[in-house]
Amino acid sequence: MDNPKISFNHALITGGAGFIGSHLVDNLMEIGVNVTVLDNLSAGKLDNISRWLNNSRFKFIMGDTLNPSDIKKSMGTCDVVFHLAANPDVKIGAFNTRIDYEQNILATYNLLEAMKESEHCKSIVFTSTSTVYGEAKKMPTPEDYGPLKPISLYGASKLACEALISGYSHLFGFKSVICRLANIVGSRSGHGVIYDFIKKLRSNPKILEVLGDGTQRKSYLYVKDCAEAILVASEMAKEQVEIYNIGSEDTVNVATIARIVIEEMGLSDVEIKYAGGVDGGRGWKGDVKEMLLDISKIKMLGWKPKLNSAEAVRQTAKDIILEIR
């Protein structure tokens, strides 16, 4: 389906210069919404939103969700906030235990406090993650699966954010939509397995080191499908706090991703070396080895992914090869 009819006039997007956020900006600008982006550009890039910088409906604020005054300044007359600003890298938490607390939990608390004081903005759409499920025993994993036992600080912090959002929503009358995302891939991404493989092969086109044993198997969703799903969920949700899984309906393993990237780069005779990994072949401590979300709930709203996991990986490889020449 195309972007749904939108009921709001002015959206704030935290992290709107980032990977997913900038695609969401594109969608909203193209359908005539007023958009304000708050971003500190630690992970995002102005290039991602450069086409809109001189548009009268667009406003960029260089600021940080850790600074309450920056949030207050950016909130203005917005009707809804799409909260995407966060630490984007699951692996970092094993080396810096503070980053997920600050960038995810504290930043979300600051935003919710600003919403509490705002006269206009009482609606939040939050990008959470499949990692809140931990190592789910049921796959595809539905939204009501439990108990939730994340195995990374990233997953734990996102689950804490979900709980904060639910609490604030019921206490202060917010409408909240929580989107639990699978692995999102596509143009403008600056990290992740596909990006890493391309960087490694640019450095040495004869050998590709793969973290883990290559059997890690997950759902991958193309970013344009993801941005569309977020908008559908934001408009169609009925409950005060509504949770949607957003992903593809199949999986692909890391060994296959390596082969796809090698093909798209036009390479041959590449030796793939598997590092073996940790804890039974994971890429790193805290890596969920297998993930597939049940997306039947959001499909009932009329959305479904245009690309499956392997197609999303291949298109992403094409995108990133062009972007990081």
C-alpha positions as CSV (number, residue, x, y, z in Angstrom):
1,M,0.0,0.0,0.0
2,D,1.1,3.6,-0.4
3,N,1.5,6.0,2.5
4,P,-1.8,6.3,4.4
5,K,-3.9,9.4,4.7
6,I,-2.3,11.4,7.5
7,S,-4.3,13.1,10.2
8,F,-1.6,15.4,11.6
9,N,-0.1,18.6,10.3
10,H,3.2,18.9,12.0
11,A,5.6,16.1,13.0
12,L,8.8,16.2,15.0
13,I,11.3,13.5,14.1
14,T,14.1,12.9,16.6
15,G,17.0,11.4,14.8
16,G,15.5,12.5,11.5
17,A,18.9,12.9,9.8
18,G,19.7,9.3,10.5
19,F,19.2,6.1,8.5
20,I,15.5,5.3,9.1
21,G,14.6,8.8,10.2
22,S,15.6,10.5,6.9
23,H,13.5,8.1,4.9
24,L,10.5,8.9,7.2
25,V,11.3,12.6,6.6
26,D,11.1,12.0,2.8
27,N,7.7,10.2,3.1
28,L,6.2,13.0,5.3
29,M,7.5,15.8,3.2
30,E,6.3,14.2,0.0
31,I,2.7,14.1,1.3
32,G,2.7,17.7,2.5
33,V,3.3,17.5,6.3
34,N,5.3,20.1,8.2
35,V,8.4,18.4,9.6
36,T,10.9,19.4,12.3
37,V,14.0,17.3,12.7
38,L,16.0,17.3,15.9
39,D,19.4,15.6,15.5
40,N,22.9,16.0,16.9
41,L,24.4,14.4,13.8
42,S,26.4,11.8,15.8
43,A,25.0,9.1,13.6
44,G,22.9,11.0,11.1
45,K,24.1,13.2,8.2
46,L,22.8,16.5,6.8
47,D,23.3,15.0,3.4
48,N,20.4,12.6,4.2
49,I,17.9,15.5,4.4
50,S,19.7,18.1,2.2
51,R,16.9,18.1,-0.4
52,W,14.5,19.6,2.2
53,L,16.7,22.2,3.9
54,N,15.3,25.1,1.9
55,N,11.7,24.0,2.0
56,S,9.4,26.2,4.0
57,R,7.6,23.2,5.6
58,F,10.9,21.8,6.9
59,K,13.0,22.8,9.9
60,F,16.3,21.3,11.1
61,I,17.4,21.8,14.7
62,M,20.9,20.8,15.6
63,G,20.3,19.5,19.1
64,D,20.4,16.6,21.5
65,T,17.6,14.7,23.2
66,L,19.9,14.6,26.3
67,N,19.3,18.4,26.5
68,P,15.7,19.1,27.6
69,S,15.9,22.7,26.3
70,D,16.7,21.4,22.8
71,I,13.6,19.1,22.9
72,K,11.4,22.0,24.1
73,K,12.7,24.3,21.3
74,S,12.0,21.6,18.7
75,M,8.6,20.5,19.9
76,G,6.9,23.8,19.1
77,T,3.4,23.2,17.6
78,C,4.0,19.6,16.5
79,D,1.1,17.2,16.8
80,V,3.1,14.0,16.9
81,V,6.7,13.0,17.7
82,F,8.4,10.1,15.9
83,H,11.1,9.1,18.3
84,L,14.0,7.5,16.4
85,A,17.0,9.2,18.1
86,A,19.0,6.4,19.9
87,N,22.2,4.5,19.9
88,P,21.9,2.6,16.6
89,D,24.5,-0.1,17.3
90,V,23.6,-3.2,19.4
91,K,27.3,-4.2,19.8
92,I,28.4,-1.1,21.6
93,G,26.7,-1.9,24.9
94,A,29.2,-4.7,25.6
95,F,32.0,-2.1,25.7
96,N,30.2,1.0,26.9
97,T,27.5,0.1,29.3
98,R,26.4,3.8,29.7
99,I,25.5,4.6,26.1
100,D,22.3,2.6,25.9
101,Y,21.1,4.1,29.2
102,E,21.8,7.7,28.1
103,Q,20.9,7.6,24.4
104,N,17.9,5.4,24.8
105,I,16.4,5.5,28.3
106,L,17.3,9.0,29.5
107,A,16.7,10.6,26.1
108,T,13.2,9.0,26.0
109,Y,12.5,10.2,29.5
110,N,13.5,13.7,28.5
111,L,11.2,13.6,25.5
112,L,8.2,12.3,27.5
113,E,8.7,15.0,30.1
114,A,8.6,17.6,27.3
115,M,5.4,16.0,25.9
116,K,3.9,16.2,29.4
117,E,4.4,20.0,29.4
118,S,3.4,20.5,25.8
119,E,0.0,21.9,24.9
120,H,0.0,20.3,21.4
121,C,2.1,17.1,21.3
122,K,0.3,14.2,23.0
123,S,1.2,11.4,20.5
124,I,4.4,9.5,20.2
125,V,5.6,6.8,17.7
126,F,8.6,4.9,19.0
127,T,10.9,2.7,17.1
128,S,11.7,-0.2,19.3
129,T,13.4,-3.5,18.3
130,S,13.0,-7.2,17.9
131,T,15.8,-7.6,20.5
132,V,13.3,-6.9,23.3
133,Y,12.1,-10.5,22.8
134,G,15.6,-11.9,23.6
135,E,15.9,-15.5,22.4
136,A,12.2,-16.2,21.7
137,K,11.1,-19.8,21.9
138,K,8.3,-19.1,19.5
139,M,8.9,-18.1,15.9
140,P,7.5,-16.2,14.2
141,T,7.3,-14.2,17.4
142,P,4.0,-12.3,18.1
143,E,3.6,-9.0,19.9
144,D,2.1,-10.7,23.0
145,Y,5.0,-13.2,23.5
146,G,6.5,-13.3,26.9
147,P,8.2,-13.1,29.3
148,L,10.6,-10.7,27.5
149,K,14.2,-11.4,28.4
150,P,16.6,-9.3,26.3
151,I,20.2,-10.5,26.1
152,S,21.8,-7.2,25.2
153,L,21.8,-3.8,26.9
154,Y,20.4,-2.3,23.7
155,G,17.4,-4.6,23.9
156,A,17.0,-4.0,27.6
157,S,17.1,-0.2,27.2
158,K,14.5,-0.3,24.4
159,L,12.2,-2.4,26.5
160,A,12.7,0.1,29.4
161,C,11.7,2.8,26.9
162,E,8.6,0.9,26.0
163,A,7.6,0.6,29.7
164,L,8.2,4.4,30.3
165,I,6.1,5.2,27.2
166,S,3.3,3.0,28.5
167,G,3.4,4.5,31.9
168,Y,3.4,8.1,30.7
169,S,0.6,7.4,28.2
170,H,-1.7,6.1,30.9
171,L,-0.9,8.7,33.4
172,F,-0.9,11.7,31.1
173,G,-3.2,10.7,28.3
174,F,-0.7,10.2,25.5
175,K,-1.5,8.1,22.4
176,S,1.5,5.8,21.8
177,V,2.5,3.5,19.0
178,I,5.5,1.2,19.6
179,C,7.1,-0.4,16.5
180,R,9.3,-3.4,17.1
181,L,11.6,-3.5,14.1
182,A,13.4,-6.4,12.6
183,N,16.8,-5.8,11.0
184,I,16.3,-2.7,8.8
185,V,18.6,-2.3,5.8
186,G,18.9,0.0,2.8
187,S,20.4,3.2,1.5
188,R,22.0,5.6,4.0
189,S,22.8,2.9,6.5
190,G,26.2,3.4,8.1
191,H,26.6,0.2,10.0
192,G,25.4,-3.4,10.0
193,V,26.4,-6.6,8.4
194,I,26.0,-5.6,4.7
195,Y,27.8,-2.3,5.2
196,D,30.6,-4.1,7.1
197,F,31.1,-6.7,4.4
198,I,31.4,-4.1,1.7
199,K,33.9,-2.1,3.7
200,K,36.0,-5.2,4.4
201,L,35.9,-6.3,0.7
202,R,36.9,-2.8,-0.4
203,S,39.9,-3.1,1.9
204,N,40.8,-6.7,0.8
205,P,38.8,-8.2,-2.1
206,K,40.3,-11.6,-1.6
207,I,39.3,-12.4,2.0
208,L,36.0,-11.8,3.9
209,E,36.0,-12.3,7.6
210,V,32.6,-13.1,8.9
211,L,31.8,-12.7,12.6
212,G,30.2,-15.9,14.1
213,D,29.7,-19.2,12.2
214,G,27.5,-17.8,9.4
215,T,24.4,-19.7,10.5
216,Q,22.9,-16.7,12.2
217,R,19.5,-16.3,10.6
218,K,17.3,-13.2,10.8
219,S,14.5,-11.2,9.1
220,Y,15.7,-8.2,7.0
221,L,13.3,-5.4,5.9
222,Y,14.1,-2.8,3.3
223,V,14.1,0.7,4.8
224,K,11.4,2.1,2.4
225,D,9.1,-0.7,3.4
226,C,9.9,0.1,7.1
227,A,9.1,3.9,6.8
228,E,5.8,3.1,5.1
229,A,4.9,0.6,7.9
230,I,5.7,3.1,10.6
231,L,3.3,5.6,9.1
232,V,0.6,3.0,8.7
233,A,1.0,2.0,12.3
234,S,0.9,5.6,13.5
235,E,-2.4,6.3,11.7
236,M,-4.3,3.0,12.1
237,A,-3.5,2.2,15.8
238,K,-6.7,2.2,18.0
239,E,-5.5,1.4,21.5
240,Q,-3.9,4.1,23.8
241,V,-0.7,2.1,23.6
242,E,-0.4,-0.1,20.6
243,I,2.5,-2.4,19.7
244,Y,3.3,-3.6,16.2
245,N,6.0,-5.9,14.9
246,I,7.5,-4.6,11.6
247,G,9.6,-7.0,9.5
248,S,9.6,-9.4,6.6
249,E,8.0,-12.8,6.5
250,D,11.2,-14.9,6.0
251,T,14.8,-15.0,7.0
252,V,18.3,-15.1,5.5
253,N,21.5,-16.4,7.1
254,V,24.8,-14.5,7.3
255,A,26.6,-16.9,4.9
256,T,24.0,-16.1,2.2
257,I,24.4,-12.4,2.9
258,A,28.1,-12.7,2.3
259,R,27.5,-14.5,-1.0
260,I,25.0,-11.8,-2.1
261,V,27.4,-9.0,-1.3
262,I,30.3,-10.7,-3.1
263,E,28.1,-11.2,-6.2
264,E,26.9,-7.5,-6.2
265,M,30.5,-6.3,-5.9
266,G,31.4,-8.4,-9.0
267,L,34.1,-10.3,-7.1
268,S,35.2,-13.9,-7.5
269,D,37.6,-16.3,-5.7
270,V,36.8,-14.6,-2.3
271,E,37.8,-16.7,0.6
272,I,35.2,-16.5,3.4
273,K,36.7,-16.9,6.8
274,Y,34.2,-17.6,9.7
275,A,35.5,-16.2,13.0
276,G,33.5,-18.8,14.9
277,G,32.0,-16.3,17.2
278,V,30.8,-16.7,20.8
279,D,28.1,-18.6,22.6
280,G,27.4,-21.1,19.8
281,G,28.3,-19.2,16.7
282,R,26.9,-15.7,17.5
283,G,28.6,-12.7,16.0
284,W,29.2,-11.1,19.4
285,K,28.1,-11.3,23.0
286,G,24.4,-10.3,23.1
287,D,23.7,-11.1,19.5
288,V,20.4,-12.9,19.0
289,K,21.2,-15.8,16.7
290,E,17.8,-16.3,15.2
291,M,14.9,-13.9,14.7
292,L,11.6,-13.8,12.8
293,L,8.7,-11.6,13.8
294,D,5.0,-12.4,13.4
295,I,3.8,-9.5,11.3
296,S,0.2,-10.6,10.9
297,K,-1.1,-7.7,13.1
298,I,0.2,-4.9,10.9
299,K,-0.7,-6.9,7.8
300,M,-4.3,-6.7,8.9
301,L,-4.0,-2.9,8.5
302,G,-3.2,-3.4,4.8
303,W,0.6,-3.2,4.9
304,K,3.0,-5.8,3.7
305,P,6.7,-5.7,2.7
306,K,7.4,-5.3,-1.0
307,L,10.8,-7.1,-0.7
308,N,11.6,-10.3,1.2
309,S,14.8,-10.7,3.3
310,A,17.1,-11.8,0.5
311,E,15.7,-9.1,-1.9
312,A,16.2,-6.5,0.8
313,V,19.8,-7.6,1.3
314,R,20.6,-7.5,-2.4
315,Q,19.0,-4.1,-2.9
316,T,20.9,-2.8,0.1
317,A,24.2,-4.1,-1.3
318,K,23.5,-2.2,-4.6
319,D,22.6,1.0,-2.6
320,I,25.7,0.9,-0.4
321,I,28.1,0.0,-3.1
322,L,27.1,3.2,-4.9
323,E,27.1,5.3,-1.7
324,I,30.5,4.5,-0.4
325,R,32.5,4.5,-3.6
